[in-house]
């Protein structure tokens, strides 16, 4: 595919990608929907009138909003039509947007844009769907024989997270305070978290019309409710988590901040990178069955940059290590009749591979703090230190192009003074 926008084969945003985001500029502070192409952003508010297909005609206002929720609500036929229109408008053969006077009005350089959350996130759920991660954590705390809990291979385990603290890439995160138990059997103490961690995740945004309370979506019909994906860092305070999670699970150890990439990569862009689903044993219940693959060869990397400014890649993982698919996650979420809304966010849980260099958290990389992780600046880490910047990269590699998610970056700041 050839666009009149020039970009290198290493660009995250070729014509084959076209992810959606929400941006503003210093000269126009109004938030608006954009599409990334090369190093530029196409302002959809400025070109919404050009979406004249049989589905979007009369519904262009969905592209003029300050968030993607209304567009997400339109459903897959509208998303597919919009993608086709965008690829046509941006192709080298279409001159509609190529005149210099028009181009200056509808395109913005990404370097001049301020990115915002792509949607109004009403609800956020985090799953626990990587078998290697679940096995590693279970082995640490329960031993190899009891690594996976009895329910783990029967259903996608998850918990309801805090939507209000989901933030866009570039937002700094404060080291939290809380109760911890430094010595087993002793009294708990209150103070700053000592074991701060990242979690390498990928999340998907829910789309399609809102569902009704009491309505469930089987995995076989779940795909049309998945709009697109973002990369995610689910910051975690491990020592706070250890003390508080029994018996109800994660709470304040997880609500301190969750970073997502600003660009939502559509399922259509990811389609060429589908790989077989991981074999599941025992066979899932019928409501968790779906035909075909919903797993993807998304290469994932995490860099840590210390205060000295030197970045070290500490892990290389892949989304294909997921045991439970997005369709199965969504089916489990709604099996009891939980209603969904466009813009709801559902995360994979930490994604780890089989080898040490593919583990998706410091908890695993340092094996509960027993194995220091060396950085290129000459220092080591067991957990994150104040001033560390964590950067997550996600991308698929095609023939002479790649599909990227853009930055998912956050810097850990010291605890606020009391």
RAUR-V397466 format. One line per field, one symbol per residue. ss: DSSP state (H for helix, E for strand, L for the rest). A space follows every 50 residues. Layout:
# RAUR-V397466
ss=???
This chain:
# RAUR-V397466
ss=LLELLLLLLLLLELLLLLLEEEEEELLLLLLEEEEEELLEEEEHHHHHHH LLLLLLLLLHHHHLLLLLHHHHHLLHHHHHHHHHHHHHHLELLLLLLLLH HHHHHHEEEHHHEEEELLLLLLLEEEELLEHHHHHHHHHHHHLHHHLLLL LLLLLLLEEELLHHHEEELLLLEELLEEEELLLLLLLLEEEELLLEELEE EEEEEELLLLLLLLLLLLHHHLHHHEEEEEEEEELEEHHHHHHHLLLLLL LLLLLLLEEELLLEEEHHHHHHHEELLLLLLLLLLHHHLLLLLLEELLEE EEEEELLLLLEEEEEEEEHHHELLLHHHHHHHHHLLLLLLLLLLEEELLL LLLLLHHHLLEHHHHLLLLLLLEELLLLLEELLLLLLLEEEEEEEEELLL LEEELLLEEEEEELLLLL
